[in-house]
Amino acid sequence: MESKARRMTKQRKIILDLLRGTDHHPTADWIYAQTRKQLPKISLGTVYRNLNILSQEGAIIQLTDGKNVSRFDGNPEDHYHCICTECGRITDLKIPPLGFLEEQAAAQSGYAVFMHRIDFFGICQHCCVSAGDK
């Protein structure tokens, strides 16, 4: 199913610029609070709707932290993440994308594979230190 390109609304541009300006993979609530600084009358529903559109268009990436909490990444380029299962922190990894995985998946499945995503799950340094304090 081919998606029709949508026009870049003021709300969508502000949300996209906000996500591209941070590297901490925020939640929709954080994005909503930050967006309201520029657009005080924007609704949470509008933020969710625009995040969904941006994600569908490939302008951003929607991630889950292992507890079904969505976080958003303004960097749509191929890269990997490390996700803390305790606090939900998401860190970008500087590992070069493994393009050969797409070729192998295509050969084995018969699919026309155009991308892949790998996320690593564990406990971040902050949570490990906090757990040791208990």
C-alpha positions as CSV (number, residue, x, y, z in Angstrom):
1,M,0.0,0.0,0.0
2,E,1.5,3.3,-1.1
3,S,1.2,6.1,1.3
4,K,0.4,9.6,0.1
5,A,2.9,12.3,1.2
6,R,1.2,14.7,3.6
7,R,1.9,18.4,3.8
8,M,4.2,19.5,6.6
9,T,1.9,21.3,9.0
10,K,3.2,23.8,11.6
11,Q,2.5,21.4,14.4
12,R,4.2,18.5,12.6
13,K,7.3,20.7,11.8
14,I,7.6,21.8,15.5
15,I,7.4,18.2,16.7
16,L,9.9,17.0,14.1
17,D,12.3,19.8,14.9
18,L,12.0,19.1,18.6
19,L,12.8,15.4,18.1
20,R,15.7,16.2,15.7
21,G,17.1,18.5,18.4
22,T,17.3,15.9,21.2
23,D,19.1,12.6,21.6
24,H,17.3,11.3,24.6
25,H,14.4,9.5,22.9
26,P,11.4,11.2,24.7
27,T,7.9,10.0,25.4
28,A,4.9,11.6,23.8
29,D,4.1,13.3,27.1
30,W,7.5,15.0,27.1
31,I,7.0,16.0,23.4
32,Y,3.6,17.4,24.3
33,A,4.9,19.5,27.2
34,Q,7.7,20.9,25.0
35,T,5.5,21.5,22.0
36,R,3.0,23.5,24.2
37,K,5.8,26.0,24.9
38,Q,5.4,27.1,21.2
39,L,1.8,26.0,20.6
40,P,-0.1,26.4,24.0
41,K,-3.4,25.3,22.5
42,I,-2.1,22.0,20.9
43,S,-3.8,18.9,22.3
44,L,-2.2,15.6,23.3
45,G,-4.2,13.9,20.6
46,T,-2.8,16.1,18.0
47,V,0.8,15.3,19.2
48,Y,0.0,11.6,19.1
49,R,-1.6,11.9,15.6
50,N,1.5,13.7,14.3
51,L,3.9,11.3,15.9
52,N,2.1,8.5,14.2
53,I,2.2,10.2,10.8
54,L,5.9,11.1,11.1
55,S,6.6,7.5,12.1
56,Q,4.6,6.0,9.2
57,E,6.4,8.4,6.8
58,G,9.8,7.2,8.1
59,A,10.8,10.7,9.4
60,I,11.1,9.4,13.0
61,I,11.3,6.0,14.7
62,Q,8.9,4.8,17.4
63,L,10.6,2.6,20.0
64,T,9.3,0.7,23.0
65,D,11.3,0.3,26.2
66,G,10.3,-3.2,27.0
67,K,7.4,-2.1,29.1
68,N,5.1,-1.0,26.2
69,V,6.0,2.7,26.7
70,S,6.6,4.4,23.4
71,R,9.6,6.6,22.9
72,F,10.5,8.5,19.8
73,D,13.8,9.0,17.9
74,G,14.3,11.9,15.5
75,N,17.1,10.1,13.7
76,P,15.6,7.8,11.1
77,E,19.0,6.7,9.8
78,D,19.9,3.0,10.3
79,H,21.3,2.7,13.8
80,Y,21.0,0.4,16.9
81,H,19.8,1.1,20.4
82,C,20.5,-0.1,23.9
83,I,17.3,0.0,26.1
84,C,17.3,-0.2,29.9
85,T,14.5,-2.5,31.1
86,E,14.5,-0.7,34.5
87,C,14.1,3.0,33.7
88,G,13.4,3.0,29.9
89,R,16.5,5.0,29.0
90,I,17.5,4.5,25.3
91,T,21.0,5.0,24.1
92,D,22.1,5.2,20.4
93,L,24.9,2.8,19.6
94,K,27.7,3.7,17.2
95,I,27.8,0.2,15.6
96,P,27.8,0.3,11.8
97,P,24.6,-1.1,10.3
98,L,25.0,-4.8,9.3
99,G,23.6,-4.6,5.8
100,F,24.4,-8.2,5.1
101,L,21.6,-9.2,7.5
102,E,19.1,-7.8,5.1
103,E,20.6,-9.8,2.2
104,Q,20.5,-13.0,4.3
105,A,16.9,-12.3,5.4
106,A,15.8,-11.7,1.8
107,A,17.5,-14.8,0.5
108,Q,16.0,-17.0,3.2
109,S,12.5,-15.5,3.2
110,G,12.0,-14.4,-0.4
111,Y,11.0,-11.0,0.9
112,A,12.3,-7.8,-0.7
113,V,14.0,-6.7,2.6
114,F,14.8,-2.9,2.7
115,M,15.7,-2.4,6.4
116,H,16.1,-4.1,9.8
117,R,16.1,-3.0,13.4
118,I,18.0,-4.4,16.3
119,D,17.6,-3.3,19.8
120,F,19.7,-4.5,22.8
121,F,18.0,-4.8,26.2
122,G,19.8,-4.6,29.5
123,I,20.2,-2.5,32.6
124,C,21.9,0.9,32.3
125,Q,24.8,2.1,34.3
126,H,22.7,4.4,36.4
127,C,20.2,1.7,37.4
128,C,23.1,-0.7,38.1
129,V,24.6,1.8,40.5
130,S,21.2,2.6,42.1
131,A,20.5,-1.1,42.6
132,G,23.8,-1.5,44.4
133,D,22.9,1.3,46.8
134,K,19.9,-0.6,48.1
